[in-house]
């Protein structure tokens, strides 16, 4: 029968594709958890998010 008959990909390509797809969705869900409220306007991005990047003051009152 005439027409387009694509070949199935090798197993290694299917496995690698699924692994990359899973990694992408894990990353998307992680970023949604971390930054979702700020993106949706439920929280300001500069409000305290508990990561402690050294933006505070020391006990002596000097800025880091």
N, CA and C atoms as an extended XYZ file, in Angstrom:
192
Properties=species:S:1:pos:R:3:atomname:S:1:resname:S:1:resid:I:1 pbc="F F F"
N         0.834       -1.177        0.000 N   UNK     1
C         0.000        0.000        0.000 CA  UNK     1
C         0.882        1.246        0.000 C   UNK     1
N         0.598        2.169       -0.843 N   UNK     2
C         1.384        3.388       -0.952 CA  UNK     2
C         1.036        4.330        0.212 C   UNK     2
N         1.976        5.173        0.543 N   UNK     3
C         1.742        6.145        1.604 CA  UNK     3
C         2.946        6.253        2.519 C   UNK     3
N         2.761        7.003        3.556 N   UNK     4
C         3.833        7.264        4.518 CA  UNK     4
C         3.798        6.209        5.612 C   UNK     4
N         4.907        5.506        5.812 N   UNK     5
C         5.012        4.458        6.832 CA  UNK     5
C         6.253        4.740        7.683 C   UNK     5
N         6.115        5.523        8.734 N   UNK     6
C         7.294        5.853        9.549 CA  UNK     6
C         7.776        4.645       10.340 C   UNK     6
N         9.072        4.602       10.584 N   UNK     7
C         9.658        3.532       11.381 CA  UNK     7
C         9.539        3.908       12.851 C   UNK     7
N         9.456        2.920       13.704 N   UNK     8
C         9.431        3.161       15.142 CA  UNK     8
C        10.822        3.578       15.597 C   UNK     8
N        10.904        4.511       16.559 N   UNK     9
C        12.224        4.925       17.040 CA  UNK     9
C        12.874        3.812       17.863 C   UNK     9
N        14.186        3.860       17.934 N   UNK    10
C        14.911        2.882       18.746 CA  UNK    10
C        14.519        3.062       20.215 C   UNK    10
N        14.602        1.999       20.971 N   UNK    11
C        14.195        2.021       22.377 CA  UNK    11
C        14.953        3.086       23.158 C   UNK    11
N        16.242        3.237       22.893 N   UNK    12
C        17.041        4.216       23.647 CA  UNK    12
C        16.516        5.632       23.431 C   UNK    12
N        16.029        5.952       22.241 N   UNK    13
C        15.500        7.291       21.990 CA  UNK    13
C        14.170        7.502       22.713 C   UNK    13
N        13.370        6.465       22.782 N   UNK    14
C        12.111        6.563       23.525 CA  UNK    14
C        12.373        6.774       25.009 C   UNK    14
N        13.342        6.036       25.557 N   UNK    15
C        13.664        6.150       26.982 CA  UNK    15
C        14.240        7.530       27.290 C   UNK    15
N        15.167        7.993       26.459 N   UNK    16
C        15.768        9.312       26.679 CA  UNK    16
C        14.704       10.403       26.532 C   UNK    16
N        13.828       10.290       25.569 N   UNK    17
C        12.759       11.266       25.392 CA  UNK    17
C        11.825       11.322       26.583 C   UNK    17
N        11.472       10.159       27.127 N   UNK    18
C        10.609       10.119       28.313 CA  UNK    18
C        11.316       10.706       29.525 C   UNK    18
N        12.628       10.438       29.661 N   UNK    19
C        13.392       10.992       30.784 CA  UNK    19
C        13.457       12.515       30.699 C   UNK    19
N        13.723       13.046       29.512 N   UNK    20
C        13.755       14.502       29.353 CA  UNK    20
C        12.372       15.109       29.583 C   UNK    20
N        11.335       14.435       29.117 N   UNK    21
C         9.979       14.922       29.342 CA  UNK    21
C         9.626       14.948       30.818 C   UNK    21
N        10.003       13.886       31.539 N   UNK    22
C         9.745       13.844       32.980 CA  UNK    22
C        10.517       14.939       33.696 C   UNK    22
N        11.790       15.137       33.333 N   UNK    23
C        12.599       16.188       33.956 CA  UNK    23
C        11.975       17.554       33.705 C   UNK    23
N        11.467       17.779       32.505 N   UNK    24
C        10.826       19.060       32.192 CA  UNK    24
C         9.614       19.282       33.097 C   UNK    24
N         8.754       18.268       33.244 N   UNK    25
C         7.557       18.443       34.061 CA  UNK    25
C         7.894       18.590       35.536 C   UNK    25
N         8.927       17.883       36.022 N   UNK    26
C         9.357       18.094       37.405 CA  UNK    26
C         9.817       19.532       37.604 C   UNK    26
N        10.558       20.078       36.638 N   UNK    27
C        11.034       21.451       36.719 CA  UNK    27
C         9.853       22.440       36.676 C   UNK    27
N         8.902       22.202       35.793 N   UNK    28
C         7.735       23.087       35.688 CA  UNK    28
C         6.961       23.084       37.005 C   UNK    28
N         6.742       21.920       37.586 N   UNK    29
C         5.991       21.844       38.841 CA  UNK    29
C         6.770       22.464       39.997 C   UNK    29
N         8.081       22.287       40.023 N   UNK    30
C         8.910       22.903       41.056 CA  UNK    30
C         8.843       24.425       40.966 C   UNK    30
N         8.985       24.956       39.748 N   UNK    31
C         8.931       26.403       39.578 CA  UNK    31
C         7.536       26.946       39.882 C   UNK    31
N         6.491       26.186       39.551 N   UNK    32
C         5.129       26.606       39.878 CA  UNK    32
C         4.944       26.663       41.389 C   UNK    32
N         5.508       25.706       42.109 N   UNK    33
C         5.420       25.700       43.563 CA  UNK    33
C         6.185       26.882       44.150 C   UNK    33
N         7.374       27.152       43.632 N   UNK    34
C         8.213       28.217       44.170 CA  UNK    34
C         7.736       29.610       43.780 C   UNK    34
N         7.346       29.814       42.524 N   UNK    35
C         7.067       31.146       42.016 CA  UNK    35
C         5.627       31.353       41.586 C   UNK    35
N         4.798       30.337       41.696 N   UNK    36
C         3.420       30.427       41.254 CA  UNK    36
C         2.630       31.571       41.853 C   UNK    36
N         2.664       31.746       43.196 N   UNK    37
C         1.898       32.854       43.780 CA  UNK    37
C         2.334       34.225       43.261 C   UNK    37
N         3.624       34.420       43.035 N   UNK    38
C         4.102       35.701       42.520 CA  UNK    38
C         3.651       35.907       41.076 C   UNK    38
N         3.671       34.846       40.282 N   UNK    39
C         3.253       34.943       38.883 CA  UNK    39
C         1.754       35.234       38.792 C   UNK    39
N         0.981       34.633       39.682 N   UNK    40
C        -0.469       34.827       39.676 CA  UNK    40
C        -0.909       36.108       40.385 C   UNK    40
N         0.039       36.848       40.959 N   UNK    41
C        -0.289       38.100       41.627 CA  UNK    41
C        -0.799       37.921       43.043 C   UNK    41
N        -0.616       36.753       43.620 N   UNK    42
C        -1.063       36.502       44.986 CA  UNK    42
C        -0.024       36.907       46.024 C   UNK    42
N         1.195       37.150       45.585 N   UNK    43
C         2.298       37.530       46.474 CA  UNK    43
C         3.262       38.400       45.675 C   UNK    43
N         3.862       39.378       46.348 N   UNK    44
C         4.888       40.186       45.680 CA  UNK    44
C         6.188       39.395       45.613 C   UNK    44
N         6.921       39.486       44.506 N   UNK    45
C         8.163       38.718       44.367 CA  UNK    45
C         9.205       39.080       45.413 C   UNK    45
N         9.177       40.303       45.945 N   UNK    46
C        10.186       40.738       46.893 CA  UNK    46
C         9.797       40.439       48.338 C   UNK    46
N         8.592       39.949       48.574 N   UNK    47
C         8.202       39.575       49.932 CA  UNK    47
C         9.045       38.392       50.388 C   UNK    47
N         9.217       38.292       51.691 N   UNK    48
C        10.056       37.236       52.256 CA  UNK    48
C         9.639       35.857       51.795 C   UNK    48
N        10.576       35.137       51.215 N   UNK    49
C        10.280       33.787       50.756 CA  UNK    49
C        11.161       32.758       51.429 C   UNK    49
N        11.886       33.181       52.493 N   UNK    50
C        12.582       32.231       53.331 CA  UNK    50
C        13.856       31.631       52.779 C   UNK    50
N        14.465       32.223       51.773 N   UNK    51
C        15.688       31.644       51.234 CA  UNK    51
C        16.944       32.233       51.866 C   UNK    51
N        16.859       33.422       52.468 N   UNK    52
C        17.997       34.008       53.161 CA  UNK    52
C        19.197       34.228       52.281 C   UNK    52
N        19.153       35.200       51.411 N   UNK    53
C        20.257       35.472       50.495 CA  UNK    53
C        21.187       36.556       51.022 C   UNK    53
N        21.215       36.797       52.340 N   UNK    54
C        22.122       37.781       52.903 CA  UNK    54
C        21.660       39.207       52.727 C   UNK    54
N        20.360       39.440       52.635 N   UNK    55
C        19.860       40.790       52.464 CA  UNK    55
C        19.568       41.468       53.801 C   UNK    55
N        19.793       40.780       54.884 N   UNK    56
C        19.465       41.326       56.200 CA  UNK    56
C        20.634       42.056       56.816 C   UNK    56
N        20.488       42.381       58.100 N   UNK    57
C        21.523       43.083       58.847 CA  UNK    57
C        22.086       42.158       59.901 C   UNK    57
N        23.348       42.374       60.257 N   UNK    58
C        23.965       41.575       61.302 CA  UNK    58
C        23.560       42.122       62.665 C   UNK    58
N        24.016       41.489       63.729 N   UNK    59
C        23.664       41.903       65.083 CA  UNK    59
C        24.187       43.299       65.395 C   UNK    59
N        25.309       43.700       64.799 N   UNK    60
C        25.886       45.031       65.032 CA  UNK    60
C        25.183       46.104       64.216 C   UNK    60
N        24.270       45.735       63.341 N   UNK    61
C        23.553       46.715       62.549 CA  UNK    61
C        24.223       47.043       61.226 C   UNK    61
N        25.299       46.329       60.892 N   UNK    62
C        25.983       46.577       59.618 CA  UNK    62
C        25.323       45.759       58.526 C   UNK    62
N        25.218       46.354       57.357 N   UNK    63
C        24.629       45.636       56.212 CA  UNK    63
C        25.659       44.694       55.627 C   UNK    63
N        25.240       43.491       55.278 N   UNK    64
C        26.154       42.486       54.703 CA  UNK    64
C        26.549       42.867       53.311 C   UNK    64
